[in-house]
Amino acid sequence: MKFLKTAVLVIFTTLSFNLWAATEKKVLASVHPLALVAASVVNSDQLQTLLPAGTSPHDFALRPSDVDRLQEADVILWTGPVAEPYLSGFARRWPDKTWIDLSKLATPEQPRDPHYWLSVPVVLKAQAALADALGKDASEFARQVERAVLYSDQVLAPVKDRGFFVFHRAYDHWVYERGLNQVGAFTLTPEQKPGMRTLQMMRDQLRRGEVACVFREPEFSPALVISVVGDLPVKHGELDPLGAHIDLSSDGYPYFLRDLADRAVNCLSL
């Protein structure tokens, strides 16, 4: 009799778990940093990322398997039609899904940079919308992000006036919100090569000592950065707007913010 009760309990628990898993909403994040945000309230078995790790959204093309994942998802977290035009048609085709578009959560005074996952106010709104769609609590994530912002501002304070170049214009929100001194970018987008006039202007800025650090990105060749800097005594660093090296976890996005600050400080410090 005891064995029978145990077997019934095991079967009931298994069925309950399977029913719970089946009713949990599936979430698809378009890029890794949005998956870091989603992981704050989504279990790993219910969360997928559309773009493979280290893949830039600038030149991404959907495959049939990607369309299948979009169709299977209940909630889709994306950055909007400017950064991810390949998702716009599906957002119109499947309006019954919950589409959380970060570009719609920005305020008019913010930079128009489409990399909205680097804007803390926008991310907090997006995560709150996701938590609400899933019936989860957003408050712990907000507290973790607040602590990460306080940490970032504290460590960046001594270097916030020091000029730097970034590889491409992906950091406008982060620079604006942290009050940093970005004086140029090697290219507007990775696919658009800068003209000779732009490169000469950047070279002149480097010679005049206006630039303390130049940042490259792991997804792209550093050849352009190296050719412009040449043998000038300027420090080199690396920033990754996708945070590809950060594992998915409930505190992954706050860690992403702290990591950006630490990398900037390491290169900008004297």
N, C-alpha and C positions, 0 to 999 in steps of 0.2 A: 504493500500500500504506500509506504514511504517513497519507494522508487517511482511509483505511478504519479504521485503528487509532484515529485521533482521533475519528471518528464513533462507533465502538463505545464509546470511553471516555465520550463525552458522553452517549450513551444509557444506559450503565450508571450514571453519576453521577446522571442525572435519575431513573431508576427507583429507585435507592437512596434518594434524597432523598424521593421520593413515598412509598416504603414507610415510611421513618422518620416522615414527617409523619402518615401514616395510623395509625401505632402510638402516636404521642404522645397522651397523655390530654388531653381537653378539660376546661378548668376554668371554672366559672362562679362569680363572686363576687356576692353579693347586692347589696352597696353599694360605692361607690367606695373608701372606706378599706380595705375587705377586698381589693379589686382591687390597691391599692397594696402590700398584704402579699403577695398571690399573685404579683405581678410580679417579686418577688425570685427566684423559681425557675421561672416559667412564661414561655414565649415569647409575644410579643404576639399571634401568629396563633392561639394555642391558648387565649387568655384572653378572656372576655367578662364584662361587668358587667350584672346584671339591671336595676337601676334606672338610668334616664338621669341624667346628671350634673346635680347641683343639685336632684334630686328627693328629698323627705323620705320615709323609709320609714314614717312615721306614718300617712299617708293613701294609701298606694299600693295599686292594684288590678291584678291580673295581666290581661294581654291574651292572646289566643290565641297570638300570636307569642312571648310570654314562656314559655308552657307548652312550646312547641316547643324553645326554647333549653334549658329545664330537662331535657327528654327527651333532647336531644343530648349533654348534659354527662356526663362521667364522674365528676368531682369537683365538689362544690358546697360552697362556703364561706359560712356564714351565721351569724347571731347568736342563733338560737334562736326558740322559739315565742312568747315574750313580745313581742319587738320585731318579729318577722316571722311573724305567725300564718298568713298566706296561703301559707307554704311548708310548714307542718306536715303537711298532708294528703299532699303530694307526697313528703315524707320517708318517710311510712308506705307510700305506694303503690309507691315504687321503692327498696326497701331494698338492691338490688344495687348501687346507686351508692354512692360514698364521700361521706357527708355529714359535714362537719366543723362541728360546732355549738359555737360559742365559749362559749355559756352553760354547757355541760357541763364546761368546762375551768376555771371559776372555783372558788376555794376559799371555804369558809363565812364567813371573816372579811372577805371583800371586800364592797364596796357592792353592792346588788342592782340597780343601774342597768343596764338592758339594752344600753347602748351599750358593749359589751365590747371593741370595737376600740380604745378609749382606755385599756385596761388592758395595760400592757407584759407582765406575766407571762402573761396569757391569750393575747396575740398571739404571744408566743414559742412557746407550746405549740401553737397552731393552725398556725403556719408550719412548725414541726417535723413535725407530723402531715401537712401537705400535702407537704413535701419527701420524707417517707418514702413517701407514696403514689405519688410520681412518680419515686422512686429518685434524688433529688437531695440535695445537701449543704446543711444548714441553718446551718452554722457562720458563714459570712460575714455572713448577715443578723443573727445574734445579736451579732456584733462591731459591726456598724454601729448597731444599736439601743442597745447598751451605750454607745457613744460619744455618741449623741444624748441619752441619759438623763443622762450626766455633764455634757454641755453645758447641758442644760435646768436641772439642779440648780444649776449654777454661776451662770448668768445670773439665775435666779429667786431666789437666796438673799437679795439685798438687799430684795426686795419681797414675800417670802412671808407677811409678817404684815399686809400692807395688804388691807383688805376690798374685795370686789367683788361685783356682781350679774352673773349670766348670764341670757341670754334664756330658756332653758328647761333643765330638769334633764337635761343630757346629759353633763356633765363630771365626775360624781362620782368615777369611777375615776382620772382624771387629777389632780383636786384632792387626792384621798386619797394617791395615790402620790408626788406632788410636794410634799405638805405645805403646800398653799396655803390661803388664808383666804376661801373663798366664803361670804358671809353671807346669800345669798338668790338666788332665781330669780324672774323675772317670771311664769313659768307652769310647771306640771309638764310639760305637753306642749303643743305649738303649737296643738292643737285645743281645749284647755281654758283658757278665759279666767279670770284670777284674780278673786277676789271683792273687794269694796270694802274689807273688813277687811284683807286681805293687802296691797292697794295702799297703804292708809293706813299700815300698819306699815312698809312699805318707804320710804314718803315720810318718815316720822319718822326712820328710820335715816339717810337721806340728809341730813336737816336737822342731825342730831347729828354729822355728819362721820365716820360709821363706814364710809362707802363711798368709795373712792378712784377707782373706775372702774365703769362699766356697759358690758357687752358685748352687742351686738346680733348677729344672724346674717344672712348674705346671702340665705338662702332665704325670709326672712320680713320683712314690713313693720316698720319701726322705730317706727311710730306709738305703740304701747303704751309703749315705752321713753321716747320723747320726752314723752309726756303725763305720765308719772310723775315724770320728772326735772325737767321744766319749766325754770325759769331758774336752778336751783341750780348752783353752780360745781363740777360733777362732770365728770370726763373721760369721753369716749366712745371705745370701741374695738370691734373686730369679731373674733369667733372663729367658725370654721366647723367644727363637729364632723365634717362629711363631707369636708373638705379638697378641695372640688370644683375649686379653682384649681390643684391640684398634678397634674402630668402623670404618667402611668404610666411607671415606670422601676424598675430594680432597687433603687435607693435611695430610692424615693418615700416609703415609710413612715417611715424615719428622718428624712427631710426634713420630713414632716408633724409629727413631734414637735418638731423644732427650731423650725418655723414657729409652732406654738402657743405655745411659750415666748417667742419674740421678740415676738409680738403682745401677750402678757400684760405683758411687761416694758415695752413702749412705752407702754402705757396706765397701768400702776400706778406707774411712776417719777415722782418729783416734778419 
